[in-house]
Each structure stands twice: as C-alpha cells, then as structure tokens.
Amino acid sequence: MQKNLVIVESPAKAKTIEKFLGEDFKVLSSYGHIRDLKKKEFSINVENDFEPKYEIPTEKKKLVEELKKESKNAEMIWLASDEDREGEAISWHLYEVLGLNPENAKRIVFHEITKTAILKAIQEPRSINIDLVNAQQARRILDRIVGFELSPILWRKIKPSLSAGRVQSVTVRLVVEREREIQTFKTEASYRITATFLVPDADGKQVEMKAELTHRLKTKEEAYKFLEKCKTATFTIEEISTRPLKKTPAAPFTTSTLQQEAARKLGFTVAQTMMVAQKLYESGLITYMRTDSVNLSDFATTASKEAITHIMGSEYVKARHFATKTKGAQEAHEAIRPTYMENQSVDGSAQEKKLYSLIWKRTIASQMADAELKKTTVTIGTNNSADKFMATGEVIKFDGFLRVYKESYDDDNEQEDESHLLPPLNKGQKLEQEEILATERFTQRPARYTEASLVRKLEELGIGRPSTYAPTISTIQKRGYVEKSDKEGTERRFNILSLNDGTIEDTIHTEITGNEKSKLFPTDMGIVVNDFLTEYFPDILDYNFTANVEKEFDEVAEGEKKWTEIMKNFYKGFHSSVELTLATKTEHKVGERILGEEPGTGKQVSVKIGRYGPVVQIGATEEEEKPRFSQLKKGMSIETITLDEALELFKLPRTLGDFEEKTVIASVGRFGPYIRHDSKFISLPKGLDPMEVLLEEAIELIKAKRIAEAQKIIKKFEEESELEVLNGRYGPYIAYKKSNYKIPKDVVPQDLDLETCLSIINQQIEKGESPSEKKKKSATKSKAKSAPESTTNEPKEKAAAAKKKTATAAKTKKKVAAKDKATSAKKSTAKTKAAVKE
C-alpha cells in the first residue's frame, strides 16, 4: 500500500513536486477539472436551487478510474491543486468523485513550489473551503445561464453559431465604444511655440537651450502675430527654481501588471504571458501567477536585501511593504516573485528567460532605494508680452532602483525624455534668440486598446479577476468579435512658421499619422452583436452590474452570502428578458442598414451580416427577382460604408477577356480577390486590385499556377484518383483520402507503383505513424499538459470526434487492406478499385 498520494492538476507541477518528496509519496495529476457541467445540456436544475448536473467527460474516465484505484491503495491523500477558487473547486470535485473520507484526505495549499513550502503545507493541512468552491460554482453557473440563454437569441436574430458571455460581451462593448469615440472624434489644430536660445556653458562656449511657451496658440494668425513680437523682444530669465525629486519603484507584479508590462516590454500577448508564467511556476521558479496581491513575504524581502547588497551595495537597499488596493482582492497571499531571489536568471526557453528576468528585476527594484534627481525649472519672460517660456532640466544624482528597472507606459513612444542638464544660468540673465518655431499640432484621438491597456481597463472597472483576463481577451478574438491588427498611417500636412534672423518663413510639411500596431479593433460582427445585446439586455452589458457580480462572488468566498440567492435574484429578471426578446419581431434584420437605392432599378441597397460575414444586398428577398450580394472588402465597415462604395462592389466579377478559348474573370470571394479560369481559382497577390488587374497579368498568374502544380505532383494513378505522390514543404509524401503518409528514406518516389503506395499506407496506419495521426497525438498530448484553465471545460464533442476519427481510420485500413490483397492477387484494375470501394 502506497503511504501518501498527492494529487495536483498539472503534470508539470507533479514532476517538480516529486523531486522534493521522498519514496513515501506518489504524485499524480488530474489534468485540470475531472468533471464539469454537461456540454450540450443546460445542466442546471433551476427549480431545485440551481443544482448543477456534473459529468465526467469521456476522455477523463480512464484517468478517474486510475485515480480511484491509487487513492484506495493510499493511506493518506493530499489534494494539492492551486490555491485559488478554481483550484479549490478541482479539489472538491476530486473529493466527491473519488469518494474520499475526511480521515485520510487533506487539502494543502502553497503559493510556491519549493521543498520548504510543500513540507510546511503538509504539516498544516486543512479541509476543503466550501465557500471558495461555492464562489467558483456561482461564477460557472451564472456564466452558463447567460451563455446558454443568450446565444440562441443571437443565432435566431443575427447569425448561427454566435455566442454571448457575461464577461466577454462587456469586454467587446469596451472595444466597440472606444472605436466609436475614435470615429466621432474631431481633430483640432493649435500651434506649439518652441524657442532655441544660445547661452554660454561653464567653459564659455555657446550651447543651445530649448524652451517652450507655457500655452498653445489657437490659430495661425495668433502664431504669426506672436512671432512678429518676438522679432524685437528681449528675453530674460525671470526665475530659476531647483528642487530635489524622488522617484519610487513600482510594487511587485500582480497578474494584471505582469500582463501589462510583458506586453509593453516583451511584446507578449496576455495569453502568452500566462502560459509562460504557468511553466515558470510549475518548474518551481516563481510564486503563483494568479494573484491580486502586491505583498511580499518576510523571506522574500530578506532574500532581496541580500541579493541587492551582494550585487550593488547596501546603499541601494530599502525594504518596503506594499498593500493591495484592489477592492475584493481574492486569495491575496503574495505578489508574483522569483522563488529564490539570488537567481538572476534561469534555464529554459527564450520566452521563459525573458519573463523571469522581468519578474526578478521588478521584485528587486521594489526593495531598492528611491532614485534621487534634481529638477530645474527656468521661467523666461519678454519685454513686450505677458507670455512666458519654460525650460526644464533633470539630472540623476543617485540612480537607486533605476539601475535595475524602469516602468513602462502605453504612451512611452510619445513621451520625450527630459532627463538632461541645463547649462549654468542666472536670474536676470539676457538670452540670445537663435530660432523660434510655431509648429501646427493636432489633438490626439483616444487610443485603441492594446491587450495590456484592455486588461488595465477591466481591472479598473472591477470586471473579471486575475484568472479571467487572458481567457476573456483570447475568447473575443476567437469568436471573431474583436481582431488584433495593424493600421497603416495616413499622410497629413502641417504648417511650421519659423523665425530666424528677423525673418518669418512659412512652410508646409508632411507627417504620417494614425499608424498603429497590435491594436484591438471591433469587427462588424462584434459591433452588431454588441448593439443588439446593449439594446435588449442593458443590465448584462452594464459595467456596474458586471463589477457588482464580482463583488458578490467575493462575498460568497468570504461566507457572507449564499450563492443560490445571487442566482435567484438574477435569473428571474434575466429569463423574462430572454422570453420577451425572443417574442419581439423587428422590421429589419438586426444590424441591417439601408444605404439607398440602386440607380436605374430603384432597388433597395442595404448592408447587413450575412452567412459568411458582412455583405451588401441589392433587392429584397420578397421580390420576384432574387437579390444580389457582395461581400465587403477588407477595411470596410457596415457602420461607415457609403452607397457609392457599396455599388462599386457590384462591378465585380469583371470579365478580362479570353485565354485558350475560355473566359478569364476577376472577382472577390470569401478568401479575398481571385482570378477564375477553366473552373480553377488563382488568388491575386497583394498589390493587384481585381478592379484594375489586366488580362496579361492574369494570364501570367494562370501559367505560374500551372507550373507550381506540375512541380508538386510526382505521380498519379488512373485506377485510384484519390491517391497521389506529391512534393511537399518537407519533401515527397503520399496523399490518400485527405491523409498524408511518409515515404521511407530508401524508396525513390518516382519508382512507386500503386501496390507499393497502398502497402506503405497500410503499414503506417497499423503503427499509427502517419503524419496526420502523429499531429493528432501531439495535439492531444499538448492539450493534456496545458494550463488548468484551458482544461477546465473540455468539450464533450471532442471525445465523440476522436471516436469518429478512430472509426474512420479503421475503415480506411480495412479498405486499403482489401485493395492490397486484391492487387497482390493480380486482379484487374477495375476489380481492385471495386474492392476498395466496398
């Protein structure tokens, strides 16, 4: 009998823990949740206090049986899933499903995977915290109710296969509203006045000193008048103020701040940050990565002090204690920090090394001395105006924490570094004017969200918790409601008036504005769904409602509120709204916009969400003549498209002419612009417009496609049209019935006959060695090793799909075997083909 069985939720975590525990301990993984709400059913008994109906997914049944067997053979079972609500729920499900007893089943938690932390947890076990479990159940059930009841409305009113969610829909709303702020923003121009003066430095050499007028001028006329005054003005230093300045380091990382800084400094997506952090945690290199806390343990502050003293000296040490300000911060134990502060770097992938270094620097910096600076502000006046110029200089006297770490901000690229030293100056000193510029500047529209700034906004509004930020932002992109993309800037003209040697010169310059990278844009689908939900379910899309629900979950976790009461209060009004919305009939399809009429026919031109996305429609379905449709081009939106732009889309398809006695047509389809010739489609490369492409250019593309296809095909067989020997990216291979098979190294592809190909296929199916099968296995293995949150809701239909694929493989094997047998028996080609078909 095994003395101790430890169950964690991740195999990587199990592997790390096993290193610390002796032979008396066996560590197994549950691979996330072992049961969940039924996938295709509502699975909630509303009448019986919202009782959930859980099931063990097919793919987890074998694992559960193994865990049951091992737990029966163990004297003591330690449930060691993560310390947050999701981890508590995993332990509870294990306790229930495995039929454990309180006498020999204990719950242990630790926020770092070290021998000390684990042994301490074993010495201080506790029972499962049912309040935390109920808080997790409340979130899961409420989200199921919202998703299960809202999604079918979207299917009926807008488009099949859409989905809605309590947090994801509110997040989409943020992105949509920001986009509308940008679209309605009116840019205003003003003139920024900057002056360059010549002053002597300490050695008597003339150096430049820059200053800026303390306010901006509204018009070109005002700027011109001001420069006219400056022609005869005398510039004098009226005041010099120097004050010491201290900069204090930021607090250690929480989940939110880590996601933001990793995005700014390393270019990581939110999901990528969490995936890498999970690996670091499970390898025992950092503390738990889902936390609202900025607190550091005494152990961490002592270790930081030792590391700082050793690396930089004792003058750089300043111990600090940070307090968590986030309301309702859950499971606040410790900030994200390295497990061992003395380790400046770790082994691992390039991403793991970068993220670890970022965490180490931020943690160390938080325990370092303030940076000491001297800031000098100089006020410059003129003899013929009340306007003032201001010059500032900043010099670092002691770098402190800046030696290690400087926090980034979303607008870092737009901020000018003012950390420079001014030359020696005196009050009353006259300044020699070199140049004064009046540069036309424009008000900046609101910035689109990056993943990092969206996380910050969600946290600011109290929407979601550390474990939800990454999956929420990933989900709205996967659903096609929001897309992350770049936007090319546009050229803008601006005016500069320059005063030099008593002469004002007026020049026009150009600049690129609006260039954006990795920003979040709402899609037409996202906008239509958001508008519909906002109109019919304003409470669900209300920021305060979503934040208040989170607070109620916190109260459940603290044992202050019953989760069933939250459900009852919510469900009554929500379900009534669902029924009312389903019964409501609208004159137009949701999201449809009438643009006008088609000249000549008078048919209605409208834009709406179609089966494959946004489309323009000419005509109505009730008319005798069928309506015509055209998909919107990339960059177009159903919110902004004009009638002229819509009609332009119907100029396609374009007939370019004939080639080899067959018509060549240019058009745009679901996957972009293309050329069609002889029932074949050739994609148009970037830069070629289907409205402008010439017949000669199209013919070149057709010929190039033929050459590429000819080079790809090594061998075909008339008697088996579905089997080909092809040239691929990684060398020759056999393609048969939508699966690929590797050609052995000692076989020459050109020498292959049908019988040999079928034999190779048959052997690889038997061994499960085909590239397709390996890919499936690899994907399954990778999924099993993924983070707990990604394995929480494993779809039931995936098990069914896997079963179906197994059956298909067996069927293919049977067909191939039959054909192989028929061929070897020297039957006719026709009979061989018939055997396979049978």
Residue, then its C-alpha position, 0 to 999 in steps of 0.5 A: m500500500q502506497k503511504n501518501l498520494v498527492i494529487v495536483e492538476s498539472p503534470a508539470k507541477a507533479k514532476t517538480i513536486e516529486k523531486f522534493l518528496g521522498e519514496d513515501f509519496k506518489v504524485l499524480s495529476s488530474y489534468g485540470h477539472i475531472r468533471d464539469l457541467k454537461k456540454k450540450e445540456f443546460s445542466i442546471n436544475v433551476e427549480n431545485d436551487f440551481e443544482p448543477k448536473y456534473e459529468i465526467p467527460t469521456e476522455k477523463k474516465k480512464l484517468v478517474e478510474e486510475l485515480k480511484k484505484e491509487s487513492k484506495n491503495a493510499e493511506m493518506i491523500w493530499l489534494a494539492s491543486d492551486e490555491d485559488r477558487e478554481g483550484e479549490a473547486i478541482s479539489w472538491h470535485l476530486y473529493e466527491v468523485l473519488g469518494l474520499n473520507p475526511e480521515n485520510a484526505k487533506r487539502i494543502v495549499f502553497h503559493e510556491i513550489t519549493k521543498t520548504a513550502i510543500l513540507k510546511a503545507i503538509q504539516e498544516p493541512r486543512s479541509i476543503n473551503i466550501d465557500l471558495v468552491n461555492a464562489q467558483q460554482a456561482r461564477r460557472i453557473l451564472d456564466r452558463i445561464v447567460g451563455f446558454e440563454l443568450s446565444p440562441i437569441l443571437w443565432r435566431k436574430i443575427k447569425p448561427s453559431l454566435s455566442a454571448g458571455r457575461v464577461q466577454s460581451v462587456t469586454v467587446r462593448l469596451v472595444v466597440e465604444r472606444e472605436r466609436e469615440i475614435q470615429t466621432f472624434k474631431t481633430e483640432a489644430s493649435y500651434r506649439i511655440t518652441a524657442t532655441f536660445l544660445v547661452p554660454d556653458a561653464d567653459g564659455k562656449q555657446v550651447e543651445m537651450k530649448a524652451e517652450l511657451t507655457h500655452r498653445l496658440k489657437t490659430k495661425e494668425e495668433a502664431y504669426k502675430f506672436l512671432e512678429k513680437c518676438k522679432t524685437a523682444t528681449f528675453t530674460i530669465e525671470e526665475i530659476s527654481t531647483r528642487p530635489l525629486k524622488k522617484t519610487p519603484a513600482a510594487p511587485f507584479t500582480t497578474s494584471t501588471l505582469q500582463q501589462e508590462a510583458a506586453r509593453k516590454l516583451g511584446f507578449t500577448v496576455a495569453q502568452t504571458m500566462m502560459v509562460a508564467q504557468k511553466l515558470y511556476e510549475s518548474g518551481l521558479i516563481t510564486y503563483m501567477r494568479t494573484d491580486s496581491v502586491n505583498l511580499s513575504d518576510f523571506a522574500t524581502t530578506a532574500s532581496k536585501e541580500a541579493i541587492t547588497h551582494i550585487m550593488g551595495s547596501e546603499y541601494v537597499k530599502a525594504r518596503h511593504f506594499a498593500t493591495k488596493t484592489k477592492g475584493a482582492q481574492e486569495a491575496h497571499e503574495a505578489i508574483r516573485p522569483t522563488y529564490m531571489e539570488n537567481q538572476s536568471v534561469d534555464g529554459s526557453a527564450q520566452e521563459k528567460k525573458l519573463y523571469s528576468l522581468i519578474w526578478k528585476r521588478t521584485i528587486a527594484s521594489q526593495m531598492a532605494d528611491a532614485e534621487l534627481k534634481k529638477t530645474t525649472v527656468t521661467i523666461g519672460t519678454n519685454n513686450s508680452a505677458d507670455k512666458f517660456m519654460a525650460t526644464g532640466e533633470v539630472i540623476k544624482f543617485d540612480g537607486f532602483l533605476r539601475v535595475y528597472k524602469e516602468s513602462y507606459d502605453d504612451d512611452n513612444e510619445q513621451e520625450d525624455e527630459s532627463h538632461l542638464l541645463p547649462p549654468l544660468n542666472k536670474g536676470q540673465k539676457l538670452e540670445q534668440e537663435e530660432i523660434l518655431a510655431t509648429e501646427r499640432f493636432t489633438q490626439r484621438p483616444a487610443r485603441y486598446t492594446e491587450a495590456s491597456l484592455v486588461r488595465k481597463l477591466e481591472e479598473l472597472g472591477i470586471g473579471r479577476p486575475s484568472t479571467y483576463a487572458p481567457t476573456i481577451s483570447t475568447i473575443q478574438k476567437r469568436g471573431y468579435v474583436e481582431k488584433s491588427d495593424k493600421e497603416g498611417t495616413e499622410r497629413r500636412f502641417n504648417i511650421l512658421s519659423l523665425n530666424d534672423g528677423t525673418i518669418e518663413d512659412t512652410i508646409h510639411t508632411e507627417i504620417t499619422g494614425n499608424e498603429k500596431s497590435k491594436l484591438f479593433p471591433t469587427d462588424m460582427g462584434i459591433v452588431v452583436n454588441d448593439f443588439l445585446t446593449e439594446y435588449f439586455p442593458d443590465i448584462l452589458d452594464y459595467n456596474f452590474t458586471a463589477n457588482v457580480e464580482k463583488e458578490f462572488d467575493e462575498v460568497a468566498e468570504g461566507e457572507k452570502k449564499w450563492t443560490e440567492i445571487m442566482k435567484n435574484f438574477y435569473k428571474g429578471f434575466h429569463s423574462s428578458v430572454e422570453l420577451t426578446l425572443a417574442t419581439k419581431t423587428e422590421h429589419k434584420v438586426g444590424e441591417r442598414i439601408l444605404g439607398e437605392e440602386p440607380g436605374t432599378g430603384k432597388q433597395v441597397s442595404v448592408k447587413i451580416g450575412r452567412y459568411g460575414p458582412v455583405v451588401q444586398i441589392g433587392a429584397t428577398e420578397e421580390e420576384e427577382k432574387p437579390r444580389f450580394s457582395q461581400l465587403k472588402k477588407g477595411m470596410s465597415i457596415e457602420t461607415i460604408t457609403l452607397d457609392e462604395a457599396l455599388e462599386l462592389f457590384k462591378l465585380p466579377r469583371t470579365l478580362g477577356d479570353f485565354e485558350e478559348k475560355t473566359v478569364i474573370a476577376s472577382v472577390g470571394r470569401f478568401g479575398p480577390y481571385i482570378r477564375h479560369d477553366s473552373k480553377f481559382i488563382s488568388l491575386p497577390k497583394g498589390l493587384d486590385p481585381m478592379e484594375v488587374l489586366l488580362e496579361e497579368a492574369i494570364e501570367l498568374i494562370k501559367a505560374k499556377r500551372i507550373a507550381e502544380a506540375q512541380k508538386i505532383i510526382k505521380k498519379f494513378e488512373e485506377e485510384s484518383e484519390l491517391e497521389v505522390l506529391n512534393g511537399r514543404y518537407g519533401p515527397y509524401i503520399a496523399y490518400k483520402k485527405s491523409n498524408y503518409k511518409i515515404p521511407k528514406d530508401v524508396v525513390p518516389q518516382d519508382l512507386d507503383l500503386e501496390t507499393c503506395l497502398s502497402i506503405i499506407n497500410q503499414q503506417i496506419e497499423k503503427g499509427e505513424s502517419p503524419s496526420e495521426k502523429k499531429k493528432k497525438s501531439a495535439t492531444k498530448s499538448k492539450a493534456k499538459s496545458a494550463p488548468e484553465s484551458t482544461t477546465n471545460e473540455p468539450k464533450e464533442k471532442a471525445a465523440a470526434a476522436k471516436k469518429k476519427t478512430a472509426t474512420a481510420a479503421k475503415t480506411k485500413k480495412k479498405v486499403a487492406a482489401k485493395d492490397k490483397a486484391t492487387s497482390a492477387k493480380k486482379s484487374t484494375a477495375k476489380t481492385k478499385a471495386a474492392v476498395k470501394e466496398 
